[in-house]
Amino acid sequence: MSPLLSTPLSSISLDTGIVATSGSLILGIGCRRGVSVDKVDAAVRAALGARSIRRVKRVATIASKADEPALTEFCARYGLPLVAFSSDAIDACVKANDTLARSPAARQHVHVDGVCEPCALLATPGGTLIAAKLALDGVTVAIAATPSPPR
């Protein structure tokens, strides 16, 4: 199981505008229990669009899904670390940003108002959400980017 991370909200950019970036990409992923790795892969590819999966540096999810076989297999397939966040950290991130998508399904099943967008931001201190939640076949994906280095 992945380590449980905690990131101070003061170190996270909660700007959800879609922007171009040359920084590394971080995926926030939520999914239904038992979803296939191929569905995770398809949802990620759809969310990435023209962006290369080689730019992805890690995947983030809620702690209760950190052992989900499709997520761990997806991460193994691409050599990506999987980080997980507590419900409390996710709730704090969602409450700090009114523009993040709220999900009644996430509230019902994992007791938070969202998974992919707040997890992407929590795993990207100082980063920006560059692709809002995309839902496809039981998988949700959001993309954050690390800050670009100064020129």
C-alpha positions as CSV (number, residue, x, y, z in Angstrom):
1,M,0.0,0.0,0.0
2,S,1.2,3.5,-0.8
3,P,2.2,5.9,2.0
4,L,-0.5,8.3,3.3
5,L,0.6,11.8,2.5
6,S,-0.4,15.1,4.0
7,T,0.3,18.4,2.3
8,P,-0.4,21.8,3.8
9,L,-3.0,23.6,1.8
10,S,-0.9,26.7,1.8
11,S,1.6,25.0,-0.5
12,I,-1.0,24.1,-3.1
13,S,-2.2,26.2,-6.0
14,L,-6.0,25.8,-6.3
15,D,-6.3,27.6,-9.6
16,T,-8.5,25.4,-11.8
17,G,-8.1,27.3,-15.1
18,I,-7.0,25.2,-18.0
19,V,-3.5,26.3,-19.0
20,A,-0.7,25.2,-21.2
21,T,2.3,23.9,-19.3
22,S,5.7,22.3,-19.8
23,G,6.0,20.9,-16.3
24,S,5.5,17.3,-15.2
25,L,2.0,16.0,-15.0
26,I,0.3,14.4,-12.0
27,L,-2.9,12.3,-12.4
28,G,-5.6,12.3,-9.8
29,I,-7.7,9.1,-10.3
30,G,-10.9,7.8,-8.7
31,C,-12.6,4.6,-9.7
32,R,-15.3,2.1,-8.9
33,R,-14.2,-1.0,-7.1
34,G,-13.4,-3.8,-9.5
35,V,-12.9,-1.6,-12.6
36,S,-10.4,-3.0,-15.1
37,V,-7.0,-1.7,-15.7
38,D,-7.9,-1.2,-19.4
39,K,-10.7,1.1,-18.3
40,V,-8.3,3.1,-16.2
41,D,-5.8,3.3,-19.1
42,A,-8.6,4.4,-21.5
43,A,-9.8,7.1,-19.2
44,V,-6.2,8.4,-18.6
45,R,-5.5,8.4,-22.3
46,A,-8.8,10.3,-22.9
47,A,-7.9,12.9,-20.2
48,L,-4.4,13.3,-21.5
49,G,-5.5,14.0,-25.0
50,A,-2.4,15.0,-27.0
51,R,-0.2,15.0,-23.9
52,S,2.3,12.2,-23.6
53,I,1.9,9.7,-20.8
54,R,5.7,10.0,-20.5
55,R,5.2,13.4,-18.9
56,V,3.2,11.8,-16.0
57,K,5.3,11.5,-12.9
58,R,2.8,10.0,-10.4
59,V,-0.7,9.0,-9.7
60,A,-2.8,10.1,-6.7
61,T,-5.9,8.7,-5.2
62,I,-7.9,8.4,-1.9
63,A,-6.3,6.1,0.7
64,S,-9.2,3.7,0.6
65,K,-8.5,3.0,-3.1
66,A,-4.7,2.8,-2.9
67,D,-4.9,-1.0,-3.0
68,E,-7.4,-1.2,-5.9
69,P,-5.9,-3.7,-8.4
70,A,-6.6,-1.7,-11.5
71,L,-4.8,1.4,-10.1
72,T,-1.8,-0.6,-8.8
73,E,-1.6,-2.4,-12.1
74,F,-1.9,0.8,-14.1
75,C,0.9,2.3,-12.1
76,A,3.1,-0.8,-12.5
77,R,2.4,-0.8,-16.2
78,Y,3.9,2.7,-16.6
79,G,6.4,2.7,-13.7
80,L,4.5,5.4,-11.8
81,P,4.4,5.8,-8.0
82,L,0.9,5.8,-6.5
83,V,0.4,8.2,-3.6
84,A,-2.7,8.3,-1.4
85,F,-4.4,11.0,0.7
86,S,-6.6,10.8,3.7
87,S,-10.3,11.8,3.5
88,D,-9.5,14.7,5.8
89,A,-6.8,16.1,3.5
90,I,-9.2,15.7,0.5
91,D,-12.0,17.4,2.4
92,A,-9.8,20.3,3.3
93,C,-8.7,20.8,-0.3
94,V,-12.3,20.7,-1.6
95,K,-13.5,23.1,1.0
96,A,-10.6,25.5,0.2
97,N,-11.7,25.7,-3.5
98,D,-15.3,26.2,-4.6
99,T,-14.4,25.5,-8.2
100,L,-13.5,21.8,-7.7
101,A,-16.2,19.4,-9.0
102,R,-18.4,17.9,-6.3
103,S,-19.5,14.3,-6.7
104,P,-22.5,12.8,-5.0
105,A,-21.2,9.4,-5.9
106,A,-17.9,10.1,-4.2
107,R,-19.7,11.4,-1.2
108,Q,-21.9,8.2,-1.0
109,H,-19.1,5.7,-1.6
110,V,-15.9,7.2,-0.1
111,H,-17.3,10.0,2.1
112,V,-15.6,12.9,0.3
113,D,-17.0,15.4,-2.2
114,G,-14.4,14.5,-4.9
115,V,-11.4,12.4,-5.5
116,C,-9.5,13.0,-8.7
117,E,-9.3,16.8,-8.7
118,P,-8.3,17.3,-5.0
119,C,-5.9,14.3,-5.2
120,A,-4.2,15.7,-8.3
121,L,-3.7,19.0,-6.5
122,L,-2.6,17.5,-3.2
123,A,0.1,15.5,-5.1
124,T,1.4,18.6,-6.8
125,P,2.5,21.2,-4.3
126,G,2.6,24.6,-6.0
127,G,1.0,23.1,-9.1
128,T,-2.1,23.9,-11.1
129,L,-5.1,21.8,-12.2
130,I,-4.8,21.8,-16.0
131,A,-7.5,19.3,-16.9
132,A,-10.7,19.1,-14.8
133,K,-12.5,15.9,-14.0
134,L,-13.2,13.5,-16.8
135,A,-15.5,10.6,-16.1
136,L,-15.4,7.5,-18.3
137,D,-16.6,4.0,-17.6
138,G,-16.4,4.1,-13.8
139,V,-13.1,6.0,-13.8
140,T,-12.5,9.7,-13.1
141,V,-9.3,11.5,-14.0
142,A,-8.0,15.0,-13.4
143,I,-4.5,16.3,-14.3
144,A,-2.3,18.8,-12.4
145,A,1.0,20.2,-13.6
146,T,4.0,21.0,-11.5
147,P,5.2,24.6,-11.7
148,S,7.5,25.2,-14.7
149,P,11.1,26.0,-13.7
150,P,12.0,29.7,-13.9
151,R,13.6,30.7,-17.2
